[in-house]
Amino acid sequence: QVQLVESGGGLVQAGGSLRLSCAASGRTFSSYAMGWFRQAPGKEREFVAVISGSAAIRYYADSVKDRFTLSRDNTKNTVYLQMNSLKPEDTAVYYCAAKRGAPFSTPRVGAEYDYWGQGTQVTVSS
């Protein structure tokens, strides 16, 4: 069983930055693809970004491309989502998720993931 704990959410003005972290338990972190999803009030959960276990491949949703950067430190079992140029429409609860056995894959559908964190709130004021 893998536990995921997100942190780093908060309130920021439009144009500002936040860095989310997701710390994972377990010994085989480098074999897990790590994804971020978000869900705004009244909306469906949507894919944000994913990084393969090896960190060789990253993929971003069009809505965050060139503003968000996903990285990971496999020595610390942690992934980081650097969010710059934040917009009010980025306001949501952000969830990290892990998929087993994915050193070179980048799943973009929530149902493909095996573990989820509890979420962290990001609020961007205009």
C-alpha positions in Angstrom: 0.0 0.0 0.0 1.3 3.4 -0.9 0.3 6.6 0.9 0.4 9.9 -0.8 0.5 13.2 1.1 0.1 16.5 -0.7 1.2 19.9 0.6 1.8 23.4 -0.6 -1.6 24.6 -1.5 -3.0 27.9 -0.4 -4.3 31.3 -1.5 -2.4 33.3 -4.1 -3.2 36.3 -6.3 -3.5 35.9 -10.1 -0.1 35.9 -11.7 1.5 34.4 -8.6 3.2 31.0 -8.0 2.8 28.0 -5.8 4.7 24.7 -5.5 2.8 21.6 -4.6 4.6 18.6 -3.2 3.4 15.0 -3.0 5.4 12.7 -0.7 4.9 8.9 -1.1 5.6 6.0 1.1 7.1 2.8 -0.2 10.3 1.4 -1.6 9.6 1.3 -5.3 8.8 5.0 -5.9 10.9 5.1 -9.1 8.6 2.6 -10.8 5.5 4.7 -10.2 4.1 7.2 -12.7 3.0 10.2 -10.7 0.1 12.3 -11.9 -1.7 15.4 -10.8 -5.4 16.0 -11.2 -7.7 18.8 -10.1 -11.3 19.3 -9.4 -13.1 22.6 -9.2 -16.5 23.0 -7.5 -19.2 21.7 -9.6 -16.8 20.4 -12.2 -15.4 17.0 -13.2 -11.9 16.0 -12.1 -9.4 16.8 -14.8 -5.9 15.8 -15.7 -3.2 18.3 -15.1 0.2 16.7 -15.5 2.1 13.4 -15.3 5.7 12.2 -15.0 6.9 8.7 -15.6 8.7 6.8 -12.9 12.0 7.3 -14.6 11.3 11.0 -15.0 12.1 10.6 -18.7 8.7 11.6 -19.9 6.3 14.3 -18.9 3.0 15.3 -20.2 0.8 18.4 -19.5 -2.7 19.4 -20.1 -3.0 22.2 -22.7 -4.5 24.5 -20.0 -1.3 24.4 -17.9 1.4 23.9 -20.5 4.2 26.5 -20.3 3.0 27.5 -16.8 3.3 24.4 -14.7 6.4 22.2 -14.4 6.4 18.7 -12.9 9.5 17.1 -11.4 10.4 14.4 -9.1 13.2 13.4 -6.7 13.2 9.6 -6.4 15.7 9.8 -3.6 13.1 11.6 -1.5 10.0 9.8 -2.9 8.5 13.2 -3.8 7.1 14.9 -6.8 6.8 18.6 -7.2 4.3 20.7 -9.2 5.6 24.2 -9.8 2.7 26.4 -10.8 3.5 29.8 -12.2 1.4 32.6 -13.8 -1.6 31.3 -11.9 -5.1 32.2 -13.0 -8.4 32.2 -11.2 -9.5 29.3 -13.3 -6.7 27.2 -11.7 -8.6 27.3 -8.5 -9.4 23.7 -7.5 -8.5 20.9 -5.1 -5.3 19.3 -6.5 -4.8 15.6 -6.1 -1.7 13.6 -6.7 -1.9 10.0 -7.8 0.4 7.0 -8.4 0.3 4.2 -10.9 2.3 1.0 -10.2 4.8 -0.4 -12.7 5.0 2.7 -14.9 8.7 3.7 -15.3 8.1 4.8 -18.9 4.4 5.5 -19.2 2.4 8.6 -18.6 -1.3 7.8 -17.9 -3.7 10.6 -18.2 -6.9 9.0 -17.1 -7.7 8.9 -13.4 -9.0 5.3 -13.5 -5.6 4.1 -14.5 -4.1 5.1 -11.2 -3.8 2.9 -8.1 -3.3 5.4 -5.3 -4.6 8.9 -4.5 -3.7 11.6 -2.0 -6.2 13.5 0.1 -5.9 16.7 -2.0 -4.8 20.2 -1.3 -6.7 23.4 -2.0 -5.4 26.0 -4.4 -7.3 29.3 -4.6 -6.3 32.0 -7.0 -7.8 35.4 -6.5 -8.4 37.9 -9.3 
